[in-house]
Every structure is written in C-alpha cells, then in structure tokens.
C-alpha cells in the first residue's frame, strides 16, 4: 500500500515507478488544422491554461520543416491581488453585492515569467499558464500540399503530449457534400457508438484531412477511409451494363463515441 501522506510531500514509494505518478497537462487545442494560400504566414497559440505540476518544459515540432515552426514558449505566473478602488468603481453600483463580491474575491492575473525557444527548458510551477507560439509559413512558390506535423510537449514530471498539426497550402476550389450534415446520438453509460460520415463523390482530387474538434476523450475520429470507384462488367445475370460508377472517390470518416458518465452531453465538430 502506498502512503498517501508521503505522496503529498513529494516522496515516491519504492514500489511505484516514476511514470505512475506523472500527470498529463490539458492542452488546447488538441488538434490543429490551418489553411494558407502561397505567400501567407499565420501564427497560432497552443495553451496549457494551468500546469498540473511543477516541471521543466521542452517542446518541438516534428516533421514541420520550414513550414511549421515553434517560435517560442512563454510562461506566465498566476498571482492573486486585492482589487483597487478604481477597478471596483468600474463595476455597476446595482446590485451592491456585485462590488462587494469583487472586493472580497480580488483579481487573478498572469505575469510574464519567462520566454524560451523551446529547446532551453523553462521551469514552471503548478498553476502556471504556458503558451506555445507556432508559425505557419508558405512561400510564394509553394505548391499545394498538406503537411502533417506533430507538436511534442514534454515536462520533467508530465506525461508526454503529442498534438497533431495539419497545414494545408492552397486555395479551396470546391466544396464537398457531406452526409449526414449533423449528428445527434444518445447512449447509455459504458456504451460505445460508431457513426459513418461520408463524402460519396469527391468533387476534385485532393489530400483529405479529418478530425473531431472539441470532442475530448468522448468523441474521436477512429479512421478515415478513401475508396476508389471501380467499374465491373457482369458476365451473368440481368445486369449486363455494369455496376454504377462514380467520377470521384468516396471518403468515409468513422466517428467513435465512448460514453462514461450518465446525463452528460458531448458535442464535437468534424472538420474535413
């Protein structure tokens, strides 16, 4: 048995491995998909709103090349201070409880603690805000393509986190028809549901990217399948003219929903 009091002061029981006591930070967004035209540059932030434990933090972009780069990691200390009279006066006078509540609770602020290029590990304490600044840059001569990279975040006391990053270069020229356009499902706790989302006839040739945004651990994309239409001629039976064929590929995204808590509604957006 592990002494819980010992764990609270940072001591590790000899029978418990270091990995067993590591914590996983909540990183938002969990998946990144960004489009740019040739010659454009975009910036995007990935955030750990509240560090789960003190750690030395490193971050890097894998397979991003010169298109997707990590510019810097910025840490902010969370402080609490009393509200000033000027701040209190900015609130409405009625009801009076609004100002009194603000006076008692005070103000929570983030103070810039340290910046890093990601290779030099900044040290954060529990509760710190951590921002990872990414840059997406497509040259003027860049041909249309999809770059699949990964933002890797590691902390000395954290579990490793990998954020999928998709950078689409090129201008959209067509809009596919997706069925169904909306999904609403209900399930019992412990039940697992699956749902197909289909583009029956791709309007043009392209590399397809799909993910479930805001689904968290409940709704996730299980697989993305591309099917090539093949015309087959029958030699027997009444259908002598051949099976129906299509000019475009069929793309199917299989969503998986895992329900663990009763009465909880989960929403997600499937982006493609």
C-alpha positions, 0 to 999 in steps of 0.5 A: 500500500502506498502512503498517501501522506508521503505522496503529498510531500513529494516522496515516491514509494519504492514500489511505484515507478516514476511514470505512475505518478506523472500527470498529463497537462490539458492542452488546447487545442488538441488538434490543429488544422490551418489553411494558407494560400502561397505567400501567407504566414499565420501564427497560432497559440497552443495553451496549457491554461494551468500546469498540473505540476511543477516541471521543466518544459521542452517542446518541438515540432516534428516533421514541420520543416520550414513550414511549421515552426515553434517560435517560442514558449512563454510562461506566465505566473498566476498571482492573486491581488486585492482589487483597487478602488478604481477597478471596483468603481468600474463595476455597476453600483446595482446590485451592491453585492456585485462590488462587494463580491469583487472586493472580497474575491480580488483579481487573478492575473498572469505575469510574464515569467519567462520566454524560451525557444523551446529547446532551453527548458523553462521551469514552471510551477503548478498553476502556471499558464504556458503558451506555445507560439507556432508559425505557419509559413508558405512561400510564394512558390509553394505548391499545394500540399498538406503537411502533417506535423506533430507538436511534442510537449514534454515536462520533467514530471508530465506525461508526454503530449503529442498534438497533431498539426495539419497545414494545408497550402492552397486555395479551396476550389470546391466544396464537398457534400457531406452526409449526414450534415449533423449528428445527434446520438444518445447512449447509455453509460459504458456504451460505445457508438460508431457513426459513418460520415461520408463524402460519396463523390469527391468533387476534385482530387485532393489530400483529405484531412479529418478530425473531431474538434472539441470532442475530448476523450468522448468523441474521436475520429477512429479512421478515415477511409478513401475508396476508389470507384471501380467499374465491373462488367457482369458476365451473368445475370440481368445486369449486363451494363455494369455496376454504377460508377462514380467520377470521384472517390468516396471518403468515409470518416468513422466517428467513435463515441465512448460514453462514461458518465450518465446525463452528460452531453458531448458535442464535437465538430468534424472538420474535413 
